[in-house]
Amino acid sequence: MKPPYETKILQNSNYTIQLFLDYFNERLRVDDYRGNLDRIVEELDLIMNNNSFTKLIFYSKSEHWRQLLCKGFELEGIINGFFNGSDNYIMTTYKKNERRSTEHWIKENNILASIKTNKKSLGINKIVSNYIYRKANSKDAKSLAGLYEKVFSIYPTPMNNSEYVEKMIKQGTIFYVVEGDKELVSAASVDINSKWHNAELTDCATLPDHRKNGLMKYLLSLLEKELKDQEIYCAYSLARALSYGMNASLFQLGYQYTGRLTNNCYIFDKLENMNVWVKDLRLSTSE
C-alpha cells in the first residue's frame, strides 16, 4: 500500500528535480529543480503516465514560466518572494478534463469581491478574554488530531492521525492553538522552508461554535511573529475558495490574493479550488 505522499530527488547529468508525489490528492508537484527544462518536462510526463496523477504542479522560477507556458502549462498563481526574494510562478497542467473543470468559479469570484468590498474588521479584533492562546507541543497531538477530525471530513494530509501530528511537531512544524471550554477549539500551523526562506500558514481549523470570534486571525498573527523572529518574510497560505471566513481573515490581515489553484486537493468533502494569498512580512507592523 502506497503512503499518502512521498518526496523524491531525481538527479542525472541533465537535471536535478525535487518532487512531491501526492498519491492521496492524485497530483505531482515540482518543489525545486535545475538543469535542462526540456528534459525535466519529459521526465515529468513519464512519471505522470506511470502513476494515477491527474494534476501536475510546477513551482517555476521567474525566468522559466514562459517556457513552461509554451509547453502547455498554465499560470494559476504567484507566490511573491518565494525563492529567497524571487517570485514563484505556479504552473499547472492536467491529464483529465474533469480535473481541470470546476463548477464554482463564478461563486468563488463573488466571494472574493464581497470580501474586498467589506472594509470592516481590518487587522486584528479585540482578543476574546475567555480563551487561552498558546504554542502547541507534542503532548497536544491527540487533541489536535481530534480537532481536525471534527472540522474536516476529508483533509489533504492525515491530520486526524495523532502520530502524524506528533511527528510534524517534533520535526519543527509550529502550531498555535486556542483553548476554550477545556478543549482545543482552534489551531493553525506554519511550515517553514529554510532553504528558500518562505513559510506556508496552513492547517487552519476552528470548531463551528467558536467561529466569528476572530480566533484564526489572532492565531495567524502569532505565527507571523514567529516567522519575523526567524527572519522569514515571505508568508503565504492556500485557502478553500468557497470559504468566506478563511479568505476574509487573510484579506483583513493584509494578505494579497494572487491566484486560484483548480481542483487542487481533497478537503472538507471534495476536490476543491484553493485561493493563493501572499504577504510580505517586512511591510507589516506589530499590532
QUIQUI-V129182 format. One record per pair of residues at least 24 apart in sequence whose ideal C-beta (glycine too) atoms are under 7 Angstrom apart, sorted by the first residue. I is the first residue (numbers start at 0). J is the second residue. Records with the same first field share a line. If there is no record, write none. Layout:
I: J + J
//
This chain:
3: 156 + 157
9: 42
13: 38
14: 38 + 39
16: 42
23: 155 + 265
24: 155 + 264 + 265
25: 51 + 52 + 53 + 54
26: 52 + 54 + 56
27: 52 + 55
28: 56
29: 57 + 58
30: 58
36: 63 + 66
40: 70
47: 94
52: 94
53: 93 + 94 + 95 + 98
54: 91 + 93 + 98 + 262
55: 91 + 92
56: 89 + 91
57: 90
58: 87 + 89
59: 88 + 90
60: 85
61: 85 + 86 + 88
64: 88 + 90
75: 258 + 259 + 260 + 261
76: 257 + 258 + 259 + 260 + 275
77: 257 + 258
78: 235 + 257 + 275 + 277
79: 257 + 277 + 279
80: 197 + 233 + 279
81: 195 + 197 + 233
82: 195
83: 195 + 196
89: 258 + 260
98: 262
99: 261
101: 261 + 262 + 272
103: 241 + 272
107: 240 + 241 + 259 + 272
110: 243 + 246
111: 246 + 256
114: 243 + 246 + 247 + 250
115: 250
120: 251
121: 251
122: 251 + 286
123: 213 + 216 + 217 + 220 + 286
124: 213 + 216
126: 217
127: 212
129: 179
130: 177 + 178 + 179 + 214
131: 177 + 178
132: 175 + 177 + 217 + 221
133: 176
134: 175
135: 168 + 174 + 175 + 176
136: 168
137: 165 + 168 + 169
139: 176
140: 164 + 165 + 168
142: 183
143: 174 + 183 + 186
146: 183 + 186 + 204
147: 204
149: 206
150: 204 + 206
151: 204 + 266 + 267
152: 267 + 268
153: 265 + 266 + 267 + 268
154: 266
155: 264 + 265 + 266
158: 202
173: 222 + 225
175: 218 + 221 + 222
177: 214 + 218
179: 209
184: 209
185: 209 + 214 + 215 + 218
187: 215 + 218 + 219 + 222
189: 222 + 225 + 226
191: 231
196: 231 + 233
197: 231 + 233 + 235
198: 226 + 231 + 233 + 234
199: 235 + 236
200: 234 + 236
201: 236
203: 245
210: 244
215: 248
216: 248 + 251 + 252
219: 248 + 252
220: 252 + 286
223: 280 + 283
226: 280
227: 280
232: 279 + 280 + 281
233: 279
234: 278 + 280
235: 275 + 276 + 277
236: 276
237: 273 + 274 + 275
238: 273 + 274 + 276
239: 266 + 267 + 271 + 273
240: 271 + 272 + 273 + 274
241: 271
246: 274
249: 276
253: 278 + 283
254: 278
//
